[in-house]
C-alpha cells in the first residue's frame, strides 16, 4: 500500500497517461488503496489541472483526456530514455520537420534527467551510426541544446567558429533563433563584436557556452528568423544565367523540367531552348541536365559548358571501363 499521498498521485497519474480506460477497482488494486481513496485522488488531480474523465457503470472507469492546456507529463525511466534518444537523433542530424521546438524539448529533458539516465542516453547514441548528408556536415545534440537554452533564456553566447574559407574566429553574440533547413542548422544572432546581425552554420561552431549575461532581445531587421536566413543565403550565393537547347519538342521537355527552370521556348517542332538563372552549384546543375534524358547543348555560361564536357568524358571512361 502506498501511504505517501504525493507519491501515490504520481503513480496514479503515470497509469492514467497510458491510452486506455482504467476500472476503478483495478486502479485501487494497483495502488493498494480503497476505491474511495482512488476517487479522492482523482479529484486532487482534477484540481491540479489534469482532465480526468470518469465513466459510469458498476465498477466505473477513469481516463485522461485532452484538455485546454497540456499538464506536466510523468515519464518512467524507459520512456524518458526513448524520448531523449529520439530527440537527440533527430536534432543531431537536421531531419526535416524537426525544428527548434524539438531542440528546446531536448534541452529541458536533459536538464532534469538523473545521471544514470544521461549515461544510458549517451551509450545508446554512441552505439548508433547515422546516415548523414552527403557533405558530411553533422551537429552534436549538445551544441544544439546549449544554443537552444541560450536562446530561450536570452543569454549571451560565446563560441569558436570556422568560416567557409577556413578562417577561425571567436564570436560573442546575442542568440535570436535556431533555424533548420532540413539538411543543416543555422543560428541567427546579433554579433556584438561586429555590431550587426549574422547567421552561423551550427556544424561549424565549436565549444559553445552561455556566459550567464542576460540581454533584452533586439528587433530582427526582417522580423522573421527564417526569412532573414533565406535573404542572407541569397546575398552570399553566386548566381549565373544559363542557356540550354534540348533536342526534343517543347511540350515534351516542359513535362520533365522542374518548375524553377521556367517554361522552355520552342525553336522548331523538334527542339526548344531554356533560359533562366540559378544559384545551384555548376557541378550539380550539369548532372541535373544530364538526367533529364534528352540530348542538349549548353550555350552559356562557360563554367557550365566546361563541367558538362568533363562530366561527359568521365562517364565515357566509366562506360569503357578504363577508369580515371
Buried (B, 14 or more C-beta within 10 A) or exposed (E): EBEEEEEBBEBBBBBBBEEEBBBBBBBBEBBEBEBEBBBEBBEBBEEEEBBBBBEEEEEBBBBBEEEEEEBEEBBEEEEBBBBBBEBBBBBBBBBEEBBBEBBBBBBBBBEEBEEEBEEBBBEBBEEEEEEEBEEEBBBBBBBBBBBBBBBBBBBBBBBEBBEEEEEEEEBBBBBBBBBBBEBBBBBBBBBBEEEEBBBBBBBBBEEBEBEEEEBEEEEBEBEBBBEBBBBBEEEEEEEBEBBBBBEBBBEBBBEEBEEEBEEBEBBEEEBBBBBBEBEEEBEEBBEBBBEBEBEBEBEEBEBBBEBBEEBEEEEEEEEEEEEE
